[in-house]
């Protein structure tokens, strides 16, 4: 094994043959001259037993070519440089692995959130289906009917002959009851048609209180009788919730009970009876 002195002096010490060996063996002057000739670069015979041949090229390539103290320092600096590069590479790989793990975790979380959102959407689609909504409306109507308790049944259109009856018809009724009053004039054909339609609807919707009053009894002006009839007033809990003048603009001059029913349903006055029957 090479000592520190060998490293400082260089690897060539392994293969150096001192000329003093020839002197110790009593070499003659000719041999001394031959030795001096070798020192000057002249080719001479080298005994392989005394000075072994240099190692093979492959082996030599594994040995440092740096010699002397400067070579040792350069080897040390190169070693520290390689060590620093190795640390930098390890740190780079660690950062890349951390990023990869973070991206994987985020992707898994996003996938879980996506699946949860899909389940919510599917549930909403089911809830928003037409069959479900109809069933819900029926259940809600049944609950409202139970909360209201016994609901008074009417089943016909009540004719109001005085202004006082008109006021009592509205003010003395249960707050849960819908009151529909038709203001009409005998000389207007559309008013007569609407009265017949309301007779049919009063039978189909017995829980709704239908009434009719002549415009002159209700105290309406002539201008209103000419331009606003037939008119429907809708009350609930003594509050006016619907005011429809000249309903023929929506029903046309020729209409039927089903047309009036659709008109009231569209305006939120009555609930379609098919939902709770």
Secondary structure, 3 states (H helix, E strand, C coil): CCCHHHHHHCHHHHHCCCCHHHHHCCCCHHHHHHHHHHHCCCCCCCCCCCCCCCCCHHHHCCCCCCCHHHHHHHHHHHHHHHHHHHHHHHHHHHHHHHHHHHHHHHHHHHHHHHHHHHHHHHHHHHHCCHHHHHHHHHHHHHHHHHHHCCCCCCCCEEEECCHHHHHHHHHCCCCCCEEEEEEECCCCHHHHHHHHHHHHHHHHCCCCEEEEEEHHHHCCCHHHHHHCCCEEEEEECCEEEEEECCCHHHHCCCCCHHHHHHHHHHCCCCCCHHHCC
